Amino acid sequence: MWGVYGDEHKGVALAFRPQLDGGRPSIPLLGVTGSSWVAGQPLQYTRGSLKGILEPVTYSERAPELEFFQSLGNLPKGKLERAWHTNRAGERSTLVDGMLSDLPSWRTAYFDLFRRIATTKLPDWKHEEEYRIFMPDALGMHADNEHRLVQYDFSSLEGIVFGIRTSEVHKLELIKQISSQCEKVGRTDFAFYQMAYNATKGHLIRV
């Protein structure tokens, strides 16, 4: 995995300390939590605390099936009915019945489907034992990359792992930055690790 994701062992890995929320691991994040708009003014976004739930990846030969006409949840309900779920004779599709009769349950199932899609990979990647944070774009920020970004809480970053080929310049630069941040918030428990090859065991170890 260092060779695939770690810039051929020249990069670093971030080690996070997850919290347990009802038995589910998560890390605290900071990002957009709401928006407001005043006529004649640009859209304003509100930033606040978010919870990044770590979802285990499912490894399967088949991806979850998607019903196209039930996957248009980012469109207003009225527009869905008029443009997608009603024919020219005014007859409404039965696909929309579940949405209109129990909107909260439909919305839960809608996001659950996309969560399963985002956390499903082929069995070839099973060795990664990957977890992902799934955060749907409920505010329609898909065209605004700046506001889609989230930040992690420094308190959840437990340490940094240097790759075998991480340069000394980059190591010193990161140590300096982390030391400055730790001093700013009064932390004394940050850890730095080094990946190394153990010739006896025949694999990489963290020291």
C-alpha positions in Angstrom: 0.0 0.0 0.0 3.0 2.3 0.6 3.9 1.7 -3.1 0.4 2.5 -4.3 -0.6 5.4 -2.1 2.6 6.6 -0.5 4.4 8.1 -3.5 6.6 5.0 -3.8 7.5 5.2 -0.1 8.5 8.9 -0.2 5.3 10.1 1.3 3.9 9.9 4.8 0.8 8.4 6.5 -1.4 10.2 9.0 -2.4 8.1 12.1 -5.7 9.2 13.6 -7.2 8.4 17.0 -10.9 7.6 16.3 -13.7 8.2 18.8 -16.5 5.6 19.4 -20.0 6.8 18.8 -22.5 4.1 19.6 -19.9 1.5 18.7 -19.0 3.2 15.4 -15.6 4.8 15.0 -15.5 8.5 13.9 -13.2 11.5 13.8 -14.2 15.1 14.4 -14.2 17.4 11.3 -14.8 21.0 10.5 -16.8 21.9 7.4 -19.9 23.5 6.0 -23.1 22.8 8.1 -25.6 25.2 6.5 -26.2 28.0 4.0 -28.2 31.2 3.8 -29.1 33.6 1.0 -30.2 37.2 0.8 -31.5 38.7 -2.4 -28.8 40.4 -4.3 -26.1 38.8 -2.2 -23.9 35.7 -2.9 -24.8 32.5 -1.1 -23.3 32.4 2.4 -22.1 29.2 4.0 -21.9 28.4 7.7 -19.0 26.3 9.0 -19.2 24.1 12.1 -18.4 20.8 13.6 -19.1 17.6 11.7 -18.8 13.9 12.6 -16.8 11.8 10.1 -18.2 8.3 10.6 -15.6 5.7 9.5 -17.5 3.2 7.3 -16.0 -0.2 6.6 -15.6 -1.0 2.9 -17.5 -4.0 1.6 -15.6 -6.1 -1.0 -17.9 -7.6 -3.5 -17.9 -8.9 -7.1 -21.1 -6.9 -7.8 -21.8 -3.2 -7.1 -25.1 -2.2 -5.4 -27.9 -1.9 -7.9 -29.3 1.6 -8.6 -32.8 2.5 -9.8 -32.2 5.6 -11.9 -35.6 7.2 -11.4 -35.4 6.8 -7.6 -31.8 8.2 -7.5 -32.7 11.9 -8.3 -33.0 13.0 -4.7 -31.1 16.2 -5.2 -34.0 17.6 -7.3 -37.0 19.4 -5.6 -40.0 17.1 -5.0 -42.3 19.1 -7.2 -39.9 19.1 -10.1 -39.4 15.3 -9.7 -43.2 14.7 -9.9 -43.7 17.0 -12.9 -40.6 16.3 -15.0 -39.7 12.7 -14.2 -42.5 10.8 -12.4 -45.6 11.9 -14.4 -46.3 11.2 -18.0 -48.0 13.6 -20.5 -51.4 12.2 -19.6 -50.9 13.2 -15.9 -50.4 9.7 -14.7 -47.9 9.4 -11.8 -45.4 6.5 -11.7 -45.8 4.1 -8.8 -42.1 4.5 -8.2 -42.8 7.8 -6.4 -45.5 6.5 -4.1 -43.1 5.4 -1.4 -41.3 8.8 -1.5 -44.6 10.8 -1.1 -46.1 8.5 1.6 -43.1 8.4 3.9 -40.5 10.9 2.9 -38.2 10.5 6.0 -37.9 6.7 5.3 -37.3 7.3 1.6 -34.6 9.8 2.4 -32.9 7.4 4.8 -32.9 4.6 2.2 -31.7 7.0 -0.5 -28.6 8.0 1.4 -28.0 4.5 2.6 -27.9 3.3 -1.0 -25.3 5.9 -2.0 -23.3 5.1 1.2 -23.2 1.4 0.1 -22.1 2.5 -3.4 -19.4 4.7 -2.1 -18.1 1.9 0.3 -18.1 -1.0 -2.1 -15.0 -2.2 -4.0 -13.9 -5.3 -5.9 -12.4 -8.2 -3.8 -9.0 -7.5 -5.4 -8.6 -4.6 -2.9 -9.7 -6.7 0.2 -6.1 -6.7 1.6 -6.5 -2.9 2.3 -9.1 -3.4 5.0 -10.2 0.1 4.1 -12.6 2.5 5.9 -14.1 5.5 4.3 -15.9 8.7 5.5 -19.1 9.2 3.5 -20.4 12.8 3.5 -23.3 13.5 1.0 -23.4 16.9 -0.6 -26.8 17.8 0.9 -26.3 21.6 0.2 -25.5 21.2 -3.5 -21.9 22.4 -3.3 -20.7 20.0 -6.1 -19.5 23.0 -8.2 -17.8 24.8 -5.3 -14.6 22.9 -4.5 -13.5 25.4 -1.8 -16.6 24.9 0.3 -16.7 21.2 -0.1 -13.3 20.8 1.7 -13.4 19.7 5.3 -10.6 19.9 7.9 -9.8 17.3 10.6 -9.5 18.3 14.2 -5.8 18.3 15.2 -6.7 16.6 18.5 -7.6 13.4 16.6 -4.3 13.3 14.7 -2.2 10.8 16.8 1.0 10.8 14.8 2.7 10.7 11.5 4.4 7.7 9.9 7.4 8.5 7.6 7.9 6.2 4.6 11.2 4.4 4.0 12.2 7.0 1.3 10.7 10.2 2.9 13.4 12.8 2.6 15.1 14.3 5.6 14.1 17.7 4.4 10.4 16.8 4.5 10.7 15.0 7.8 12.3 18.1 9.5 9.7 20.4 7.9 6.8 18.3 9.2 8.3 17.9 12.7 8.8 21.6 12.9 5.2 22.3 11.8 3.7 19.7 14.2 5.9 20.9 17.1 4.6 24.5 16.5 1.0 23.3 16.5 1.4 21.2 19.6 3.0 24.1 21.4 0.1 26.3 20.4 -2.6 24.0 21.8 -0.5 22.5 24.7 -0.1 19.0 23.4 2.7 16.7 24.6 1.6 13.3 23.2 2.2 13.5 19.5 4.2 10.6 18.0 6.5 10.2 14.9 7.1 6.8 13.4 9.4 5.4 10.7 8.7 2.6 8.3 11.6 0.1 8.0 12.3 -3.2 6.3 12.8 -6.1 8.7 15.0 -8.6 6.9 14.3 -11.4 9.4 10.5 -11.2 9.1 10.6 -10.3 5.4 8.2 -7.4 5.6 7.8 -3.7 6.5 7.5 -2.7 10.2 6.8 0.6 11.9 9.4 1.7 14.5 
